[in-house]
């Protein structure tokens, strides 16, 4: 059986570290978990390039077998919602 590639994008914060820990606990023997700490950056920019290619907009985020998982899509700061909540007023 082929390994399942699990890529976790993190900022190294408490929330991200908790997610990384839980993913490592849930991972099966066929899961290869790779953690990209975007705060620390990667020597080759692979983490930045992958995050951009997958459309990562908030952290933590998880991609499995080359695709951002639905729970991690379309997140991030919604500036229109912030304005409606009073930002800039």
C-alpha positions as protocol buffer text, in pm:
chain_id: "A"
residue {
  index: 1
  type: UNK
  ca { x: 0 y: 0 z: 0 }
}
residue {
  index: 2
  type: UNK
  ca { x: 131 y: 348 z: -91 }
}
residue {
  index: 3
  type: UNK
  ca { x: 199 y: 601 z: 179 }
}
residue {
  index: 4
  type: UNK
  ca { x: -52 y: 877 z: 234 }
}
residue {
  index: 5
  type: UNK
  ca { x: 117 y: 1217 z: 227 }
}
residue {
  index: 6
  type: UNK
  ca { x: -9 y: 1444 z: 507 }
}
residue {
  index: 7
  type: UNK
  ca { x: 127 y: 1799 z: 495 }
}
residue {
  index: 8
  type: UNK
  ca { x: 62 y: 2030 z: 788 }
}
residue {
  index: 9
  type: UNK
  ca { x: 118 y: 2403 z: 753 }
}
residue {
  index: 10
  type: UNK
  ca { x: 191 y: 2567 z: 1087 }
}
residue {
  index: 11
  type: UNK
  ca { x: 294 y: 2900 z: 1237 }
}
residue {
  index: 12
  type: UNK
  ca { x: 458 y: 2733 z: 1534 }
}
residue {
  index: 13
  type: UNK
  ca { x: 199 y: 2874 z: 1774 }
}
residue {
  index: 14
  type: UNK
  ca { x: 16 y: 2692 z: 2053 }
}
residue {
  index: 15
  type: UNK
  ca { x: -292 y: 2623 z: 1839 }
}
residue {
  index: 16
  type: UNK
  ca { x: -83 y: 2494 z: 1549 }
}
residue {
  index: 17
  type: UNK
  ca { x: 132 y: 2276 z: 1774 }
}
residue {
  index: 18
  type: UNK
  ca { x: -181 y: 2118 z: 1921 }
}
residue {
  index: 19
  type: UNK
  ca { x: -306 y: 2035 z: 1572 }
}
residue {
  index: 20
  type: UNK
  ca { x: 32 y: 1890 z: 1473 }
}
residue {
  index: 21
  type: UNK
  ca { x: 29 y: 1674 z: 1784 }
}
residue {
  index: 22
  type: UNK
  ca { x: -324 y: 1548 z: 1717 }
}
residue {
  index: 23
  type: UNK
  ca { x: -243 y: 1470 z: 1354 }
}
residue {
  index: 24
  type: UNK
  ca { x: 64 y: 1274 z: 1459 }
}
residue {
  index: 25
  type: UNK
  ca { x: -151 y: 1078 z: 1707 }
}
residue {
  index: 26
  type: UNK
  ca { x: -415 y: 1001 z: 1442 }
}
residue {
  index: 27
  type: UNK
  ca { x: -172 y: 916 z: 1164 }
}
residue {
  index: 28
  type: UNK
  ca { x: -162 y: 553 z: 1058 }
}
residue {
  index: 29
  type: UNK
  ca { x: 157 y: 361 z: 980 }
}
residue {
  index: 30
  type: UNK
  ca { x: 100 y: 439 z: 609 }
}
residue {
  index: 31
  type: UNK
  ca { x: 76 y: 815 z: 673 }
}
residue {
  index: 32
  type: UNK
  ca { x: 384 y: 1025 z: 611 }
}
residue {
  index: 33
  type: UNK
  ca { x: 336 y: 1346 z: 808 }
}
residue {
  index: 34
  type: UNK
  ca { x: 540 y: 1648 z: 702 }
}
residue {
  index: 35
  type: UNK
  ca { x: 514 y: 1972 z: 900 }
}
residue {
  index: 36
  type: UNK
  ca { x: 597 y: 2302 z: 734 }
}
residue {
  index: 37
  type: UNK
  ca { x: 650 y: 2581 z: 988 }
}
residue {
  index: 38
  type: UNK
  ca { x: 589 y: 2891 z: 780 }
}
residue {
  index: 39
  type: UNK
  ca { x: 712 y: 3114 z: 1060 }
}
residue {
  index: 40
  type: UNK
  ca { x: 1057 y: 2952 z: 1040 }
}
residue {
  index: 41
  type: UNK
  ca { x: 1050 y: 2937 z: 660 }
}
residue {
  index: 42
  type: UNK
  ca { x: 1213 y: 2666 z: 453 }
}
residue {
  index: 43
  type: UNK
  ca { x: 1563 y: 2675 z: 312 }
}
residue {
  index: 44
  type: UNK
  ca { x: 1433 y: 2599 z: -37 }
}
residue {
  index: 45
  type: UNK
  ca { x: 1099 y: 2790 z: -17 }
}
residue {
  index: 46
  type: UNK
  ca { x: 918 y: 2457 z: -65 }
}
residue {
  index: 47
  type: UNK
  ca { x: 681 y: 2532 z: 225 }
}
residue {
  index: 48
  type: UNK
  ca { x: 594 y: 2879 z: 93 }
}
residue {
  index: 49
  type: UNK
  ca { x: 547 y: 2749 z: -262 }
}
residue {
  index: 50
  type: UNK
  ca { x: 329 y: 2459 z: -149 }
}
residue {
  index: 51
  type: UNK
  ca { x: 116 y: 2683 z: 74 }
}
residue {
  index: 52
  type: UNK
  ca { x: 61 y: 2918 z: -218 }
}
residue {
  index: 53
  type: UNK
  ca { x: -13 y: 2636 z: -463 }
}
residue {
  index: 54
  type: UNK
  ca { x: -265 y: 2477 z: -225 }
}
residue {
  index: 55
  type: UNK
  ca { x: -432 y: 2811 z: -154 }
}
residue {
  index: 56
  type: UNK
  ca { x: -357 y: 2817 z: 219 }
}
residue {
  index: 57
  type: UNK
  ca { x: -514 y: 3131 z: 366 }
}
residue {
  index: 58
  type: UNK
  ca { x: -500 y: 3056 z: 738 }
}
residue {
  index: 59
  type: UNK
  ca { x: -302 y: 2837 z: 973 }
}
residue {
  index: 60
  type: UNK
  ca { x: -297 y: 2564 z: 1074 }
}
residue {
  index: 61
  type: UNK
  ca { x: -392 y: 2398 z: 748 }
}
residue {
  index: 62
  type: UNK
  ca { x: -366 y: 2039 z: 627 }
}
residue {
  index: 63
  type: UNK
  ca { x: -326 y: 1889 z: 281 }
}
residue {
  index: 64
  type: UNK
  ca { x: -362 y: 1516 z: 220 }
}
residue {
  index: 65
  type: UNK
  ca { x: -223 y: 1357 z: -92 }
}
residue {
  index: 66
  type: UNK
  ca { x: -162 y: 1694 z: -255 }
}
residue {
  index: 67
  type: UNK
  ca { x: -498 y: 1859 z: -185 }
}
residue {
  index: 68
  type: UNK
  ca { x: -598 y: 2104 z: 84 }
}
residue {
  index: 69
  type: UNK
  ca { x: -863 y: 1937 z: 300 }
}
residue {
  index: 70
  type: UNK
  ca { x: -1210 y: 2098 z: 280 }
}
residue {
  index: 71
  type: UNK
  ca { x: -1202 y: 2212 z: 644 }
}
residue {
  index: 72
  type: UNK
  ca { x: -895 y: 2421 z: 560 }
}
residue {
  index: 73
  type: UNK
  ca { x: -1023 y: 2587 z: 242 }
}
residue {
  index: 74
  type: UNK
  ca { x: -1164 y: 2935 z: 208 }
}
residue {
  index: 75
  type: UNK
  ca { x: -1051 y: 3041 z: 552 }
}
residue {
  index: 76
  type: UNK
  ca { x: -855 y: 3346 z: 639 }
}
residue {
  index: 77
  type: UNK
  ca { x: -935 y: 3703 z: 723 }
}
residue {
  index: 78
  type: UNK
  ca { x: -1250 y: 3838 z: 559 }
}
residue {
  index: 79
  type: UNK
  ca { x: -1183 y: 4211 z: 534 }
}
residue {
  index: 80
  type: UNK
  ca { x: -1541 y: 4290 z: 436 }
}
residue {
  index: 81
  type: UNK
  ca { x: -1666 y: 4117 z: 753 }
}
residue {
  index: 82
  type: UNK
  ca { x: -1414 y: 4317 z: 955 }
}
residue {
  index: 83
  type: UNK
  ca { x: -1539 y: 4641 z: 804 }
}
residue {
  index: 84
  type: UNK
  ca { x: -1900 y: 4544 z: 877 }
}
residue {
  index: 85
  type: UNK
  ca { x: -1796 y: 4474 z: 1237 }
}
residue {
  index: 86
  type: UNK
  ca { x: -1662 y: 4830 z: 1263 }
}
residue {
  index: 87
  type: UNK
  ca { x: -1299 y: 4816 z: 1153 }
}
residue {
  index: 88
  type: UNK
  ca { x: -1192 y: 5152 z: 1017 }
}
residue {
  index: 89
  type: UNK
  ca { x: -1502 y: 5334 z: 1137 }
}
